[in-house]
């Protein structure tokens, strides 16, 4: 334990030379990147639902049935991922 404490202080000393605004900016950018990746995955997962909703809308002309189709296929896609 006595050897570990100086090692921890040495590692934490590295962060003293980095300005605090840079650390905050890094954390914010990582969070934004994670959100973007999650949104892209969600959009890719919803492509079949969008395509089927467009087909239903094209054949029926009803936004109601296209919306129902989108919700059902999107729910099935989400359940399939679980």
C-alpha positions in Angstrom: 0.0 0.0 0.0 2.9 2.4 0.7 4.2 2.0 -2.8 0.8 2.4 -4.4 0.1 5.9 -2.9 3.0 7.7 -4.6 2.1 6.0 -7.9 -1.5 7.3 -7.6 -0.2 10.8 -6.9 2.2 10.6 -9.8 -0.6 9.7 -12.2 -2.9 12.4 -10.8 -0.1 14.9 -11.2 -0.2 14.4 -14.9 -3.7 16.0 -14.9 -2.4 19.1 -13.0 -0.6 20.3 -16.2 -3.9 20.0 -18.3 -6.1 23.0 -18.0 -9.5 22.3 -16.5 -11.4 23.7 -19.5 -9.7 21.1 -21.7 -10.9 18.3 -19.4 -14.4 19.7 -19.4 -14.4 20.0 -23.2 -13.1 16.4 -23.6 -15.9 15.1 -21.4 -18.6 17.1 -23.3 -17.2 15.9 -26.6 -17.2 12.3 -25.5 -20.9 12.6 -24.3 -21.9 14.3 -27.7 -20.1 11.5 -29.6 -22.0 8.8 -27.6 -25.3 10.5 -28.3 -24.5 10.7 -32.0 -23.6 7.0 -32.2 -26.8 6.1 -30.4 -28.9 8.2 -32.7 -27.3 6.6 -35.8 -27.9 3.2 -34.4 -31.5 4.1 -33.8 -32.0 5.4 -37.3 -30.5 2.3 -38.8 -32.8 0.2 -36.7 -35.8 2.1 -37.9 -35.1 1.9 -41.7 -37.4 -1.2 -42.2 -40.2 0.5 -40.3 -39.9 3.6 -42.4 -39.8 1.7 -45.7 -42.9 -0.4 -44.8 -44.7 2.7 -43.7 -43.9 4.3 -47.1 -45.2 1.3 -48.9 -48.4 1.3 -46.9 -48.9 5.0 -47.4 -48.3 4.6 -51.2 -50.9 1.8 -51.5 -53.5 3.1 -49.1 -52.9 6.9 -49.2 -53.7 6.9 -45.4 -51.2 8.4 -43.0 -53.1 6.7 -40.2 -52.3 3.2 -41.5 -48.8 4.2 -42.4 -48.3 5.4 -38.8 -49.7 2.2 -37.4 -47.4 0.2 -39.6 -44.4 2.3 -38.5 -45.2 1.8 -34.8 -45.8 -1.9 -35.1 -42.6 -2.6 -37.1 -40.6 -0.2 -34.9 -41.9 -2.0 -31.8 -41.0 -5.4 -33.3 -37.5 -4.2 -34.1 -37.0 -2.9 -30.6 -38.3 -6.2 -29.1 -36.0 -8.2 -31.4 -33.0 -6.3 -30.1 -33.9 -7.1 -26.5 
